[in-house]
Amino acid sequence: MAQGNNTAQPVHADGEGHEHGTTVTAGNERRILYVFIFTAGYAAVQAIGGWLSGSLALIADSGHMVSDAAALLLALIAYRVARRPVDSTRTYGFHRVRVLAALANGATLLLLVAWITWEAISRINQPVEVLAGPMLIVATVGLLVNLAGAWILMQGTKGDSNLRGAFLHVVGDLLGSVGAIAAAIGIMLTGWTILDPILSVLVALLVVRSAWTLVSESVRVLLQAVPRGLDARKVEAELAELPEVAEAGHLHAWTLTDDTVVATVHVTPAAGIDPLNLPSLVAGRLKQRYDIDHVTVQIDPPGKLGVADTI
């Protein structure tokens, strides 16, 4: 970033200091912990049930539940790491641990989807016996587990993004369980075991969508890409249109965690404007317009912003 004998004035957008964590209630954290235990435990039961019954659909849905259990675990990690204080070598704390975990989780799930698809194609070409009775029992238990999990999460505090995300994952599991029940009943009534691999591919599509989202969003965060919906050049132009600002440039914005955006920007005050007033003005504007949580504003003298930005 362009440097010189300028005055850099860091200001937090909301005026509450330099903390980057998210405050959550102990009740919400406890709810997610309970649902994580239910989901992870039943995913293991479902995988075993799928193996014993020969149902690829149950195994695929187990993979879906594993992905959701991992998402719940990441939500718990997000709560826990936010409490850890920063130190001299990790000035942003440990928030990116969740991003690394999400990337590993997503990559593993993509491998799982590839295996499920390969196995489903093999079973469509050469159908295998599926024990529809045990499959139906396991899928029904899964539906009850997911209904309980959804009910627990619905009791939580509204407006908690972690809790809302966890609830949506559980709803996805509900749909998977309903599909497995439908396939089991269909096999019992018709004897068409091909319904099982077909359903497994449909469930795998649900998994791959979640997995790809995890991977792509994690890579964006780790590459410090500009958050979605934010155009750096457009934001600079908007800041330059403020009466108090003569020039604005060198805007860099990145995501610290999935709900915290950090930015730095250089501005030149308009004639007659006290430069000491600009940092809070610019930070407040970016907070109001783009919900950027932490903004560092550097005041540059006239003509400085024409110099190429270097890092």
JOVENBEL-V256489 format. One record per residue. N is the residue number from 0. OMEGA is omega as a letter, one per 30 degrees, with the letter a starting at -180 (* if undefined). Layout:
# JOVENBEL-V256489
n=[N/N]
omega=[OMEGA/OMEGA]
This chain:
# JOVENBEL-V256489
n=[0/1/2/3/4/5/6/7/8/9/10/11/12/13/14/15/16/17/18/19/20/21/22/23/24/25/26/27/28/29/30/31/32/33/34/35/36/37/38/39/40/41/42/43/44/45/46/47/48/49/50/51/52/53/54/55/56/57/58/59/60/61/62/63/64/65/66/67/68/69/70/71/72/73/74/75/76/77/78/79/80/81/82/83/84/85/86/87/88/89/90/91/92/93/94/95/96/97/98/99/100/101/102/103/104/105/106/107/108/109/110/111/112/113/114/115/116/117/118/119/120/121/122/123/124/125/126/127/128/129/130/131/132/133/134/135/136/137/138/139/140/141/142/143/144/145/146/147/148/149/150/151/152/153/154/155/156/157/158/159/160/161/162/163/164/165/166/167/168/169/170/171/172/173/174/175/176/177/178/179/180/181/182/183/184/185/186/187/188/189/190/191/192/193/194/195/196/197/198/199/200/201/202/203/204/205/206/207/208/209/210/211/212/213/214/215/216/217/218/219/220/221/222/223/224/225/226/227/228/229/230/231/232/233/234/235/236/237/238/239/240/241/242/243/244/245/246/247/248/249/250/251/252/253/254/255/256/257/258/259/260/261/262/263/264/265/266/267/268/269/270/271/272/273/274/275/276/277/278/279/280/281/282/283/284/285/286/287/288/289/290/291/292/293/294/295/296/297/298/299/300/301/302/303/304/305/306/307/308/309/310]
omega=[a/a/l/l/a/l/l/a/l/l/l/a/a/l/a/l/a/l/a/a/l/l/l/a/l/l/l/l/l/l/l/l/l/a/l/l/l/a/a/l/a/l/l/l/a/l/l/l/l/l/a/a/a/a/l/l/l/l/l/l/l/l/l/l/l/l/l/l/l/l/l/l/l/l/l/l/l/l/a/a/l/a/a/a/l/l/a/l/l/a/l/a/a/a/a/l/l/a/l/l/l/l/l/l/a/a/l/a/l/l/l/l/l/l/a/a/l/a/a/l/l/a/l/l/l/a/l/a/l/l/a/a/l/l/a/a/a/a/l/l/l/l/l/l/a/l/l/l/l/a/l/a/l/a/a/a/l/l/l/a/l/a/a/l/l/l/l/l/a/l/l/l/l/a/l/l/l/l/l/l/l/l/a/l/l/l/a/a/a/a/a/a/l/l/a/l/l/l/a/l/l/l/l/l/l/a/a/l/l/a/a/l/l/a/a/a/l/l/l/a/a/l/a/l/l/l/a/l/a/l/a/a/l/l/l/l/l/l/a/l/l/a/a/a/l/a/l/a/l/l/l/l/l/a/l/l/a/a/l/a/a/a/l/a/l/l/l/a/l/a/l/a/l/a/a/a/a/a/a/l/a/a/l/l/a/l/a/a/a/l/l/a/a/a/l/a/l/l/l/l/l/l/a/a/l/l/a/l/l/a/*]
